[in-house]
Amino acid sequence: MTERVATGALGPAEGFADDYEALRHGVGAVPLGRDVVRIAGPDAVEYLQGQCSQDIAALVIGTSADALLLTPQGKLDALVRVTRVGDDDLYLDVDAGYGPAVVARLSHFKLRVKADITALDWTCVALRGPAASGVATGLDPAPGTSFMANFAWGAVVGVDLLGAGPELPEGVRRCGADAWQAVRVEAGIPVMGAELDDRTIAAEAGLLERCVSFTKGCYTGQELVARLDARGNKVARRLRGIVMDPSTGDARAVGSGAEVAVGDRVVGKVTSVAWSAALEAPVALAYLHRAVEPPCPVEIRTGDPATGVVAAEARILPLID
């Protein structure tokens, strides 16, 4: 499905500004689709240690870390968050719709391993903003929540409430998906199905520092990660931010898959779009060829002669600190 800039007349929908302000500077709640998988048993930690990029054995009970599940060739199966809830009990949560792929991936290599892998019928309410931690601290217990996991991606912070039916905390503003999309794109937070798929190399999306331990033992897909690291992570493309000039072309017609060009040369494709309240302009995430050195001018081709070409600038992420 094509994703397009969520604007009225090149401006945000009603309520967007208050939602955005809450998520960026206060606290707002967004129901996010997250699939949760449990792996438990005497071999759970050891098995997961050999299957993902993060040092699971070093996780303290009650803490979380982002990790990558990779193919043997080093391509991405899933970006997951691993939470250790007991000595031999862990939860993996992933963007909605990718839980079955995580279960299949973990089950594929599970031979003579004493651990059960179970998909849980849970969901997630995401609290975002600098005041989220204080709100979460006051939830004791949090109705419908089985566990809480901290979230931090650059300047975007929060707490996720996961369980069979997490309830919206009293007094917290329920925010629309458009406002969260704006915050996500500004911060350069990739998601499965948009920025991340089975063709993605972790270095392209800037995931190595937060998701990979270079001191742990071997894991599936490690060879490509280690080889690229030794070569300075010189990949063919990089995830970048784009700020559009709304006075050129028709930015409302820009959707995921739109071509990005420098002169006559196509240098990449848009993966996600949003309206930035802070920049007062449409913004996007895109994979661009490594020859493109931001900041630099680019053009976005809408693919429709009637809507023309949108002038823009490619930038290093994040777009907003």
Secondary structure as GFF3:
##gff-version 3
##sequence-region A 1 321
A	DSSP	alpha_helix	16	25	.	.	.	ID=ss1
A	DSSP	beta_strand	28	32	.	.	.	ID=ss2
A	DSSP	beta_strand	34	40	.	.	.	ID=ss3
A	DSSP	alpha_helix	44	49	.	.	.	ID=ss4
A	DSSP	three_ten_helix	56	58	.	.	.	ID=ss5
A	DSSP	beta_strand	64	70	.	.	.	ID=ss6
A	DSSP	beta_strand	76	86	.	.	.	ID=ss7
A	DSSP	beta_strand	89	95	.	.	.	ID=ss8
A	DSSP	alpha_helix	99	108	.	.	.	ID=ss9
A	DSSP	beta_strand	116	120	.	.	.	ID=ss10
A	DSSP	beta_strand	123	128	.	.	.	ID=ss11
A	DSSP	alpha_helix	132	137	.	.	.	ID=ss12
A	DSSP	beta_strand	147	153	.	.	.	ID=ss13
A	DSSP	beta_strand	156	163	.	.	.	ID=ss14
A	DSSP	beta_strand	173	174	.	.	.	ID=ss15
A	DSSP	alpha_helix	177	187	.	.	.	ID=ss16
A	DSSP	three_ten_helix	202	205	.	.	.	ID=ss17
A	DSSP	alpha_helix	208	211	.	.	.	ID=ss18
A	DSSP	alpha_helix	222	230	.	.	.	ID=ss19
A	DSSP	beta_strand	237	244	.	.	.	ID=ss20
A	DSSP	three_ten_helix	251	253	.	.	.	ID=ss21
A	DSSP	beta_strand	259	262	.	.	.	ID=ss22
A	DSSP	beta_strand	265	276	.	.	.	ID=ss23
A	DSSP	beta_strand	281	289	.	.	.	ID=ss24
A	DSSP	beta_strand	296	301	.	.	.	ID=ss25
A	DSSP	beta_strand	309	315	.	.	.	ID=ss26
###
